[in-house]
Each structure stands twice: as C-alpha cells, then as structure tokens.
C-alpha cells in the first residue's frame, strides 16, 4: 500500500468534519507554536482562549484540510494543485517552509486522535508531507522566495 493510500484510509473521518478538525488543527498550531498566529493577521483580534471557538479559525482550518485532502488524493501528481498554493503562500502570505513542518506535526497528532491514524500511517503522512514541502520549496525558489 502506498503512503498516500495509508493516509487516505483514515481521511473519511476528516472529511466527515472538516470544520471541527480544522478548528482543532489551527487551535493546536497556535497553542503549541504561538508565533504562527502572527502569520494569520485576520485572527489578530481573537484572544488565545477564544481561538478554539472562533468560526473564522474553524472555517480557515476546514479550507486547509480540504486542500490537503485534494493533495493527498492526487497521490503525488499534485503540481497543478500545489503550484498556485505555493505561489500565494510565497508572494502574498510569506509563509516560511518551517511552518509547513510545524503544521505537519500538529496534523499527525490530530489525525491520530480523531481519525485513528496508526504509527505506520503517521510515518506515511510525514513522508507524503516531506514530498509536498520539498515541492513547495522548489516553487518558492522559482519565484525567488527564500522560505
């Protein structure tokens, strides 16, 4: 079974509640790595204790998970999906590559707890994300962003 397939085995649980899981992912990201909150200016007015209940955080988290699901389902053939995403994250949002690594670790925890991603699936997810992040790095270099 490919790494993508190992991860996709549990993805149905994520799809069943993109908003809830998305809120969990971003809230944990902001809690475990507080500096990441600065990368989301639209959440600047939300107090740390209110992040978990924020509809805006949940909606953005759902967007992140939907896009990640599309990338996973592409099973490595993701250039058409990833290049525009990388370009906006470089040119508009100025998101350094390390932040993708941070959210990967948060995602592993949430997928384990909420979707039953076992240790083999966690390793597979990290490998898939390493490829995606490597490809983002390539697109960043194309546009001259030192992420």
C-alpha positions in Angstrom: 0.0 0.0 0.0 1.4 3.4 -0.9 2.0 6.1 1.6 -0.9 8.1 0.2 -3.3 5.1 0.5 -2.2 4.6 4.1 -3.2 8.1 4.9 -6.3 8.1 2.8 -7.6 5.1 4.8 -8.5 7.4 7.6 -9.3 10.5 5.6 -13.0 9.8 5.6 -13.1 10.7 9.3 -11.6 14.0 8.5 -14.0 14.7 5.6 -16.9 14.0 7.9 -16.0 17.1 10.0 -13.6 19.4 8.2 -14.7 22.3 10.3 -14.3 20.6 13.7 -11.0 19.0 12.8 -9.8 22.2 11.0 -10.5 24.2 14.2 -8.6 21.6 16.2 -5.6 21.7 13.9 -5.3 25.5 13.8 -6.0 26.0 17.5 -3.3 23.5 18.4 -0.9 25.1 15.9 -1.4 28.5 17.6 -1.2 27.0 21.1 1.9 24.8 20.5 3.6 27.3 18.3 2.3 30.8 19.3 4.5 32.6 16.8 2.4 31.0 14.0 -0.6 33.1 14.9 1.3 36.2 13.6 1.1 34.6 10.1 -2.7 34.9 10.2 -3.4 38.7 10.5 -7.2 38.1 10.2 -7.1 36.3 13.6 -5.1 39.0 15.4 -8.1 40.3 17.3 -9.0 36.9 18.7 -7.8 36.3 22.2 -5.9 33.0 22.7 -8.6 31.4 24.8 -11.2 32.2 22.2 -9.4 30.7 19.2 -10.9 27.2 19.7 -14.5 28.6 19.5 -13.8 31.0 16.6 -15.9 30.4 13.5 -13.2 32.2 11.4 -10.5 29.8 12.7 -12.7 26.8 12.1 -13.6 28.0 8.5 -9.9 28.5 7.6 -9.0 25.2 9.2 -11.6 23.5 7.0 -10.1 25.2 3.9 -6.7 23.9 4.9 -8.0 20.3 5.3 -10.0 20.3 2.1 -6.9 21.4 0.1 -4.8 18.8 1.9 -7.3 16.2 1.0 -7.1 17.2 -2.7 -3.3 16.9 -2.5 -3.5 13.5 -0.8 -6.0 12.2 -3.4 -3.7 13.4 -6.2 -1.2 10.7 -4.9 1.9 12.7 -5.9 0.5 14.1 -9.1 -0.2 17.4 -7.4 1.7 20.1 -9.4 -1.4 21.7 -10.8 -2.9 22.0 -7.3 0.3 22.8 -5.4 2.0 25.4 -7.6 -0.7 28.1 -7.2 -0.9 27.4 -3.5 2.8 27.7 -3.1 2.8 30.9 -5.1 0.2 32.6 -2.9 2.0 31.4 0.2 5.3 32.8 -1.0 4.2 36.1 -2.7 1.2 37.1 -0.6 1.4 35.3 2.8 5.2 35.0 3.0 5.0 31.6 4.8 8.4 30.0 5.6 8.8 26.3 4.9 9.3 25.5 8.6 5.7 26.4 9.2 4.5 23.6 6.9 6.7 21.3 9.0 5.1 22.6 12.2 1.6 22.1 10.9 2.6 18.6 9.7 3.3 17.6 13.3 0.1 19.0 14.6 -1.8 17.2 11.8 -0.1 13.9 12.8 -1.4 14.3 16.4 -4.9 15.3 15.3 -5.2 12.5 12.7 -4.0 10.0 15.3 -6.6 11.2 17.9 -9.5 12.0 15.7 -9.1 9.7 12.7 -7.2 6.7 14.0 -4.0 7.3 12.0 -1.8 4.5 13.3 2.1 4.7 13.6 2.6 3.3 10.0 0.1 5.9 8.8 1.9 8.6 10.7 5.2 7.7 9.1 3.4 7.6 5.7 1.9 11.0 6.3 5.2 12.5 7.2 6.8 11.1 4.0 4.0 12.5 1.9 4.3 15.9 3.6 8.1 15.8 3.1 7.5 15.5 -0.7 4.8 18.2 -0.7 7.1 20.6 1.3 10.0 19.8 -1.0 7.9 20.7 -4.0 6.7 23.9 -2.3 10.4 24.7 -1.7 11.0 24.3 -5.5 8.1 26.6 -6.3 9.4 29.1 -3.8 12.8 29.1 -5.5 11.1 29.7 -8.9 9.6 32.9 -7.6 12.6 34.0 -5.6 11.2 33.4 -2.2 13.7 32.2 0.4 11.2 30.3 2.5 
